[in-house]
């Protein structure tokens, strides 16, 4: 009991604090850009510097008054999902590639970015009221498109992670009888619940879905043996695994590549267009790719943001 408690505390510390440090592969490929970033110098990834992004008056005019009235772009995000969005070492400042993209978009609009931490499952219902937009590794799904609009900004797949050496002999083609850790309200939770129902329908051993509000808890569940495997967005899984100092490893390859998007109030065509044009501007001038390279996730880059691109069935 004591050994398990000690391990859990160590892993929690490792994921909560060591998650903030960077490896050599996470810098940008442009030496001048990399050397100008404080994160690259200090060893802590503080974010790509987007202070040089200038307001585009034509695009800024598209932004609705309810967004611009306070001079801020308020963004809802679940800051437990490194490297997309997580908290810096001060425990309160959001950092990550989604955060940097949000800040750059705010710059194009001539607004101050105001990223606010929220539970993942509370963001979509609050967009248009509490938050102007939501950016939190949201996979575009058909179900979500019924509630909100999306402007695609990144491509990601899903990935499985297990303890080093896969001691529980997890086979993702047959997870019946296993314990699967997922983050609450993600598409991976939906997929895991479907698998669990199928195991039951087939009369096979129970697939136990362990759902947690925070991705750090999802990772810790596998590291401590509470779960046999976790399922998450591929960049998140890769980053989480890197922070466990060899405790975990990827199982197989990323699967189901799908678009992730910025959440917009349903039917707000004005904001949809403003975000699409602002993101395209950042893609065209190279800012977008520099942000992704800084965080080592350039494989998920897109060339053209789309409004309400067809979602997955999950």
C-alpha positions in Angstrom: 0.0 0.0 0.0 2.7 2.4 1.0 4.8 1.6 -2.1 1.8 2.3 -4.3 1.1 5.6 -2.6 4.7 6.6 -3.0 4.7 5.8 -6.7 1.4 7.6 -7.3 2.8 10.7 -5.5 6.0 10.6 -7.6 4.1 10.2 -10.8 1.7 13.0 -10.0 4.6 15.2 -9.2 6.4 14.2 -12.4 3.3 14.9 -14.5 2.5 18.1 -12.7 5.9 19.7 -12.7 8.2 17.8 -15.1 5.6 18.2 -17.8 6.7 21.7 -18.0 10.2 21.1 -19.3 11.3 20.8 -22.9 13.4 18.4 -24.9 15.7 19.4 -27.8 13.2 18.2 -30.3 10.6 20.7 -29.2 12.3 23.9 -30.4 11.7 25.5 -33.8 13.9 24.6 -36.7 14.7 28.2 -37.4 17.7 29.0 -35.2 16.9 32.7 -35.0 13.3 32.0 -33.9 14.4 29.4 -31.4 17.0 31.5 -29.8 14.5 34.3 -29.4 12.1 32.2 -27.3 12.6 32.3 -23.6 11.4 28.7 -23.3 14.2 27.5 -25.5 16.7 29.2 -23.2 15.4 28.5 -19.8 14.4 24.8 -20.3 10.8 25.5 -19.6 8.3 25.8 -22.5 6.7 29.2 -21.9 5.2 29.5 -25.4 6.1 30.9 -28.8 6.4 34.8 -28.8 3.4 36.1 -30.9 3.8 39.7 -29.8 4.8 40.6 -33.3 1.4 39.6 -34.7 -0.3 42.8 -35.9 -3.9 43.8 -36.1 -5.5 43.2 -39.5 -8.2 45.9 -39.7 -10.2 44.2 -42.5 -10.4 40.9 -40.5 -11.0 42.7 -37.2 -14.1 44.4 -38.6 -15.7 41.0 -39.0 -15.5 40.2 -35.2 -18.9 40.7 -33.6 -19.5 43.5 -31.1 -20.2 41.1 -28.2 -16.6 39.9 -28.6 -14.9 43.2 -29.0 -16.8 45.3 -26.5 -14.4 44.5 -23.6 -11.3 44.5 -25.7 -10.6 40.8 -24.9 -10.9 37.5 -26.7 -12.1 35.2 -23.9 -11.1 31.6 -24.5 -12.4 28.5 -22.6 -9.8 25.7 -22.3 -9.1 22.7 -20.2 -5.5 23.3 -19.1 -4.6 19.7 -18.2 -3.9 18.7 -21.8 -0.2 19.2 -22.6 1.2 20.2 -25.0 -2.0 21.8 -26.3 -3.1 23.6 -23.2 -1.7 23.3 -19.7 -0.4 25.4 -16.8 3.1 26.8 -16.4 5.2 26.3 -13.4 3.4 29.1 -11.5 0.3 26.9 -11.5 -2.0 29.6 -13.1 -0.6 30.7 -16.5 -2.0 28.8 -19.5 0.6 27.7 -22.0 0.7 25.3 -25.0 0.3 25.4 -28.8 -3.5 26.0 -28.6 -2.8 28.9 -26.2 -0.2 30.4 -28.6 -2.6 30.1 -31.5 -5.4 31.8 -29.5 -3.0 34.6 -28.6 -2.0 35.1 -32.3 -5.7 35.1 -33.3 -6.4 37.8 -30.7 -3.5 39.8 -32.1 -5.0 39.7 -35.6 -8.3 40.9 -34.1 -6.5 43.7 -32.1 -7.7 42.1 -28.9 -6.1 40.9 -25.7 -6.2 37.1 -25.3 -7.8 36.0 -22.1 -7.5 32.2 -21.8 -9.5 30.8 -18.9 -9.2 27.4 -17.3 -12.4 25.3 -17.4 -13.4 21.6 -17.2 -13.5 20.2 -20.6 -17.1 19.2 -20.6 -18.2 22.7 -19.5 -16.7 24.6 -22.4 -19.0 23.9 -25.3 -22.2 24.8 -23.3 -20.5 28.1 -22.2 -19.3 29.4 -25.6 -21.3 32.4 -26.6 -22.0 33.4 -23.0 -19.1 32.9 -20.6 -16.5 32.4 -23.4 -16.2 34.0 -26.8 -14.6 30.8 -28.2 -13.4 27.5 -27.0 -10.0 26.0 -27.9 -9.2 22.8 -26.1 -8.2 20.0 -28.6 -11.9 19.5 -29.6 -12.2 16.9 -32.3 -14.9 18.0 -34.7 -17.8 15.4 -34.3 -21.2 15.2 -35.8 -22.7 15.4 -32.3 -20.8 18.5 -31.4 -21.7 20.2 -34.7 -25.3 20.0 -33.6 -24.5 22.3 -30.7 -21.8 24.6 -31.9 -19.8 25.7 -35.0 -16.2 24.8 -35.6 -13.3 26.4 -37.4 -10.7 23.6 -38.0 -7.2 24.4 -36.9 -5.3 21.2 -36.3 -5.3 17.5 -37.3 -4.9 14.8 -34.6 -5.4 11.1 -34.2 -5.9 8.9 -31.2 -3.3 6.8 -29.5 -3.0 4.1 -26.8 -0.4 4.1 -24.0 0.6 1.3 -21.6 3.3 0.6 -19.0 6.7 -0.1 -20.5 6.8 -3.6 -21.9 3.0 -3.8 -21.9 2.9 -6.1 -18.8 -0.9 -6.5 -18.9 -0.6 -7.8 -22.6 -3.1 -5.2 -23.8 -4.4 -5.9 -27.3 -6.4 -2.9 -28.7 -8.3 -5.2 -31.0 -9.7 -7.0 -27.9 -10.0 -4.8 -24.8 -12.7 -6.9 -23.0 -11.5 -7.6 -19.5 -9.2 -4.6 -19.4 -9.3 -1.2 -17.6 -9.2 1.7 -20.0 -8.4 5.3 -18.8 -9.8 8.2 -20.7 -10.6 11.9 -20.1 -14.2 12.8 -19.5 -16.2 14.1 -22.4 -13.6 13.3 -25.0 -14.2 11.3 -28.2 -11.9 8.6 -26.7 -14.3 8.2 -23.8 -17.2 7.8 -26.3 -15.2 5.2 -28.2 -14.2 3.3 -25.1 -17.8 3.2 -23.8 -19.0 1.8 -27.2 -16.3 -0.9 -26.9 -17.5 -1.7 -23.3 -21.1 -2.1 -24.5 -20.0 -4.4 -27.3 -18.0 -6.6 -24.8 -21.2 -6.9 -22.7 -23.4 -7.7 -25.7 -20.9 -10.4 -26.8 -20.9 -11.9 -23.3 -17.2 -11.2 -22.9 -15.4 -10.0 -19.8 -16.2 -6.4 -18.7 -14.3 -3.6 -20.2 -13.9 -1.1 -17.4 -13.8 2.6 -18.5 -12.1 4.8 -16.0 -13.0 8.4 -16.8 -11.2 11.4 -15.2 -11.6 15.1 -15.5 -7.9 15.7 -16.0 -5.5 14.1 -18.5 -2.8 14.1 -15.9 -5.0 11.8 -13.8 -5.6 9.6 -16.9 -1.9 9.2 -17.3 -1.3 8.6 -13.6 -3.9 5.9 -13.6 -1.8 3.8 -16.0 1.5 4.6 -14.4 0.2 3.5 -11.0 -1.5 0.4 -12.3 -5.1 1.5 -11.7 -5.7 1.2 -15.4 -4.1 -1.1 -18.0 -4.1 1.4 -20.9 -5.1 5.0 -21.7 -6.6 6.4 -24.8 -6.1 10.1 -25.8 -5.3 12.5 -28.7 -2.0 11.5 -30.3 0.0 14.7 -29.5 -1.3 14.6 -25.9 -0.4 10.9 -25.5 3.0 11.4 -27.0 3.8 14.4 -24.7 2.4 12.6 -21.6 4.5 9.5 -22.3 7.6 11.7 -22.7 7.2 13.1 -19.2 7.0 9.7 -17.4 10.7 9.0 -17.8 10.2 5.6 -19.5 7.3 4.5 -17.3 4.9 4.4 -20.3 5.1 3.7 -24.0 2.9 4.1 -27.0 1.0 0.9 -28.1 0.9 0.7 -31.8 0.5 3.8 -34.0 -1.8 6.8 -34.0 -5.2 6.0 -35.6 -8.2 7.9 -36.8 -6.7 11.2 -37.9 -9.4 13.8 -37.6 -9.7 17.6 -37.6 -9.8 19.5 -34.3 -11.5 22.9 -34.2 -12.1 26.2 -32.5 -15.6 26.3 -30.9 -17.9 29.1 -32.0 -21.5 29.9 -31.0 -23.9 28.0 -33.2 -24.8 30.0 -36.3 -22.4 32.9 -35.7 -21.3 33.2 -39.3 -19.5 36.5 -38.6 -17.2 35.0 -36.0 -16.7 31.8 -38.1 -15.5 34.0 -41.0 -13.3 36.2 -38.8 -11.5 33.1 -37.2 -11.2 31.4 -40.6 -9.6 34.4 -42.2 -7.4 35.2 -39.2 -6.1 31.6 -39.0 -5.4 31.6 -42.8 -3.4 34.8 -42.4 -1.3 33.1 -39.6 -0.8 30.0 -41.8 0.2 32.1 -44.8 2.7 34.3 -43.0 4.3 31.4 -41.2 3.3 32.2 -37.6 1.1 29.1 -37.3 3.9 26.7 -38.3 6.4 28.4 -36.1 4.1 27.9 -33.1 3.6 24.2 -33.9 7.3 23.6 -34.5 8.1 25.2 -31.1 5.9 22.6 -29.4 7.1 19.7 -31.7 3.6 19.0 -33.2 4.0 20.3 -36.7 2.8 16.9 -38.1 -0.7 18.1 -37.2 -0.5 21.3 -39.3 -3.3 22.1 -41.8 -3.1 24.3 -44.9 -6.6 25.6 -45.0 -9.0 26.1 -42.0 -12.6 25.1 -42.7 -15.9 26.1 -41.2 -17.9 23.2 -40.0 -15.9 20.5 -41.8 -17.7 17.2 -41.6 -17.2 15.6 -38.2 -16.5 12.0 -37.2 -19.2 9.7 -35.9 -17.6 9.3 -32.5 
